[in-house]
Every structure is written in structure tokens, then in C-alpha cells.
Amino acid sequence: MSESLEAFREYREKMNEKILDAGNLEIKRFFALDSAVYRDGALNPKTKELLGLVASAVLRCNDCILYHIIRCVEEGASDEEIHETLSIALVVGGSIVIPHMRFAFEKLEELRAKA
């Protein structure tokens, strides 16, 4: 994994730990729910991560896009599946999603190069 990808992962883990250590019950509940919805169920985790990628691209959150790209790769999504997922985000979100698609493609390329 590239330095920027590893730095993102380390920062995310460090800050999530600080947030959870603050002891706010509502925040803890939200984090627990966020983890729970991506578990295997009627939809498998890969499908759920691809759905998360669509939502993240439409909402134009690069941190979220990066997280879901990493998780999609970890769940075994192919480049074609990720590209098709991003095409759905483009249709739903419109052309304003294009800069975030560029980001997603760049980060996917980084992940594949390090694999």
C-alpha cells in the first residue's frame, strides 16, 4: 500500500479511536451501526461496499471514497465492478461527480500497483 494510503488508514484508525474514547454514547452507537450494516446479510459485504462507494461519490466525500475503494478491493471487487459502480454514481450524481471519479480511479490504481 502506498504511503498516502497507509497514512490515510493510520490517521483514520487513530482519530476514530480518539472519537470513541470520548465516551459519547450516541457516537458509539452510530459507529456500531455503521460497522453492523456492512456485515454479511441479504447482501454480501462486497455489494454493500460497492453501494457505499456510490453514496460516497454522489456525496462527493473523497475520504469516504477512499475508504470504500480500499474495502471494495479487500472484499474482492474487480476493477470492472468498481468502474461500473462509479458509472452508477455518475448517473445519480451528475457531472459534478467526475472529479471524485478521477480521485477514485487514481486511488484504485495505487492499490492495484501495491498489490
C-alpha positions, 0 to 999 in steps of 0.5 A, spaced: 500 500 500 502 506 498 504 511 503 498 516 502 494 510 503 497 507 509 497 514 512 490 515 510 488 508 514 493 510 520 490 517 521 483 514 520 484 508 525 487 513 530 482 519 530 476 514 530 479 511 536 480 518 539 472 519 537 470 513 541 474 514 547 470 520 548 465 516 551 459 519 547 454 514 547 450 516 541 457 516 537 458 509 539 452 507 537 452 510 530 459 507 529 456 500 531 451 501 526 455 503 521 460 497 522 453 492 523 450 494 516 456 492 512 456 485 515 454 479 511 446 479 510 441 479 504 447 482 501 454 480 501 459 485 504 462 486 497 455 489 494 454 493 500 461 496 499 460 497 492 453 501 494 457 505 499 462 507 494 456 510 490 453 514 496 460 516 497 461 519 490 454 522 489 456 525 496 462 527 493 466 525 500 473 523 497 475 520 504 469 516 504 471 514 497 477 512 499 475 508 504 470 504 500 475 503 494 480 500 499 474 495 502 471 494 495 478 491 493 479 487 500 472 484 499 474 482 492 471 487 487 474 487 480 476 493 477 470 492 472 465 492 478 468 498 481 468 502 474 461 500 473 459 502 480 462 509 479 458 509 472 452 508 477 454 514 481 455 518 475 448 517 473 445 519 480 450 524 481 451 528 475 457 531 472 459 534 478 461 527 480 467 526 475 472 529 479 471 524 485 471 519 479 478 521 477 480 521 485 477 514 485 480 511 479 487 514 481 486 511 488 484 504 485 490 504 481 495 505 487 492 499 490 492 495 484 500 497 483 501 495 491 498 489 490 
